[in-house]
Amino acid sequence: MIKSRVLRTWGMSESGLAEVLEKRFDELDKLGNPTIAFQASGIDGIKVRVVAKCDDEATAVRILDAEENLIRGLLGDVIFGTDEQSMETVVLDLLRRRGLTVAAAETITGGILSARMSAADAAMETFRGARLTAGTGAAGGIKPEQRAAAAASQVQSEFATRVGLAAVAPDAARATGRAASSSPPTSTARCTPRR
């Protein structure tokens, strides 16, 4: 029997994950079971797939549980979910459990953040909406972090949510000179939740 589990990660490169897990890879090479592989998944982060081969399902599950615990101990908060959990479902579940609502302001994402959040919360119980505007970089010399904080605060007020977040264009100076194929950095901010 072959069983697998996918650990969803965000915030660390594939080479960074490999470096942190290097000793574990060496140990698993000697053991032969379970095995670990990476799958870069673009906007969905990097998946760490653990595969156990056993005679029965209970043993495979025990091996996967033990390996997941070990990997979580090594990677910590870089792991945000397992198997089919997406970043947006994990974030929305955390907000829901805390009784928080959220709105977003987007200037460089083309609405992908709000589209994914809306798809995960079609009833708009937690994700209350977004404002999409064109953004081309620095506005009057205001730093991206300040623009993100202001935009997050504005949508928090506009949509009457407890949390606001924003994805804004970087400074034009920072974006110039970057390779045409690389995406500009995104600044985000979270407002202090309203009471």
C-alpha positions in Angstrom: 0.0 0.0 0.0 1.2 3.5 -0.9 -0.1 6.5 1.0 1.0 10.1 0.8 0.6 13.4 2.5 1.4 16.9 1.1 2.6 19.6 3.4 1.9 23.0 2.0 4.6 25.7 2.5 5.0 29.4 1.9 7.9 31.8 2.4 10.9 29.6 1.8 12.5 28.6 -1.5 12.8 25.0 -2.7 16.6 25.3 -2.1 15.9 26.7 1.4 13.6 23.8 2.2 16.2 21.3 0.9 18.9 22.9 3.1 16.8 22.7 6.2 15.8 19.1 5.5 19.2 18.0 4.2 20.0 15.8 7.2 16.5 14.2 7.1 17.0 13.4 3.4 20.3 11.6 4.3 18.5 9.6 7.0 15.7 8.7 4.7 18.1 7.6 2.0 19.4 5.0 4.4 15.9 4.0 5.6 14.3 4.0 2.2 10.8 4.7 3.6 9.2 7.2 3.7 10.4 9.3 0.8 10.1 13.1 0.4 9.8 15.2 -2.8 9.2 18.8 -3.6 6.7 20.2 -6.0 6.9 23.9 -6.9 3.3 25.1 -7.4 3.6 28.8 -8.4 1.2 30.9 -6.5 0.3 28.0 -4.2 3.8 27.8 -2.8 6.0 24.7 -2.6 4.5 21.3 -1.7 6.5 18.8 0.3 5.1 15.4 -0.5 5.8 12.5 1.9 5.1 9.0 0.6 5.0 5.8 2.7 5.0 2.3 1.3 3.7 -0.3 3.7 1.7 -3.5 3.9 -1.3 -1.9 5.6 -2.9 1.5 5.9 -2.6 1.9 9.7 1.2 1.5 9.5 1.4 3.9 6.5 -0.6 6.5 8.4 1.6 6.1 11.5 4.7 6.7 9.3 3.1 9.7 7.7 2.1 11.2 11.1 5.6 10.7 12.5 7.3 12.2 9.4 4.9 15.2 9.3 5.6 15.9 13.0 9.3 15.7 12.4 9.2 18.0 9.3 6.9 20.5 11.1 9.5 20.6 13.9 12.1 21.5 11.3 10.2 23.9 9.1 7.8 25.5 11.7 5.4 28.1 10.4 6.6 27.7 6.9 4.0 24.9 6.7 0.5 26.4 6.5 -1.6 23.4 5.6 -1.8 19.9 4.3 -3.1 18.1 1.3 -5.7 20.1 -0.5 -5.8 23.1 1.9 -5.1 26.4 0.1 -3.6 29.5 1.7 -6.9 31.3 1.4 -8.9 28.5 3.1 -6.4 28.3 5.9 -6.4 32.1 6.4 -10.2 32.3 6.2 -10.6 29.4 8.7 -8.2 31.1 11.2 -10.1 34.4 10.9 -13.5 32.6 11.2 -12.4 30.8 14.4 -11.3 34.2 15.9 -14.6 35.9 14.9 -12.8 38.3 12.5 -13.8 39.6 9.1 -11.5 40.8 6.4 -11.4 43.1 3.3 -8.6 43.6 0.8 -7.2 46.4 -1.4 -5.3 45.3 -4.5 -3.3 47.5 -6.9 -1.0 45.0 -8.7 -2.6 41.6 -8.4 -5.3 42.0 -11.0 -7.9 40.8 -8.4 -6.4 37.4 -7.9 -6.4 37.8 -4.1 -10.1 38.7 -3.9 -11.0 36.1 -6.6 -9.4 33.3 -4.6 -10.8 34.6 -1.2 -14.3 35.0 -2.7 -14.2 31.5 -4.2 -13.3 30.1 -0.8 -16.0 32.1 1.0 -18.8 32.5 -1.5 -21.3 33.5 1.2 -18.8 36.3 2.1 -19.2 35.6 5.8 -15.5 36.2 6.6 -14.1 37.8 3.4 -16.4 40.8 2.9 -14.9 42.2 -0.4 -12.1 44.1 -2.0 -11.3 47.3 -3.8 -9.2 47.0 -7.0 -7.3 50.0 -8.3 -4.6 50.6 -10.8 -1.2 51.1 -9.1 2.0 52.0 -10.8 4.4 52.4 -7.9 5.3 55.3 -5.7 2.6 57.9 -5.3 4.0 61.3 -4.2 7.0 59.7 -2.6 5.0 57.6 -0.1 6.7 54.3 0.8 4.9 51.1 -0.3 4.5 50.1 3.4 2.7 53.3 4.2 0.5 53.1 1.1 -0.4 49.5 2.1 -1.2 50.4 5.6 -3.4 53.3 4.4 -5.2 51.1 1.8 -5.7 48.4 4.4 -7.2 50.8 6.9 -9.4 52.3 4.2 -10.9 49.0 3.1 -11.3 48.0 6.7 -13.5 51.0 7.2 -15.2 50.8 3.8 -16.3 47.2 4.3 -16.8 47.5 8.1 -14.4 44.6 8.8 -12.2 43.8 11.7 -9.1 43.4 9.5 -7.9 45.1 6.3 -5.1 44.0 4.1 -3.5 45.4 1.0 -1.3 44.3 -1.9 0.3 47.4 -3.5 2.8 48.2 -6.2 6.4 48.7 -5.1 8.4 51.9 -5.4 9.0 52.7 -9.0 12.7 53.0 -8.3 12.8 49.5 -6.8 10.9 48.0 -9.7 13.2 49.5 -12.3 16.0 47.4 -13.4 14.3 44.2 -12.4 14.2 41.5 -15.0 11.0 41.7 -17.2 10.0 38.2 -16.2 10.2 38.7 -12.5 7.2 40.0 -10.6 7.5 43.2 -8.5 7.5 42.8 -4.8 4.2 43.2 -2.9 3.8 45.1 0.3 1.1 44.0 2.7 -0.2 45.4 5.9 -2.7 44.4 8.4 -4.7 46.9 10.4 -5.2 46.5 14.1 -8.4 44.6 14.5 -11.4 46.7 15.6 -13.0 45.8 18.9 
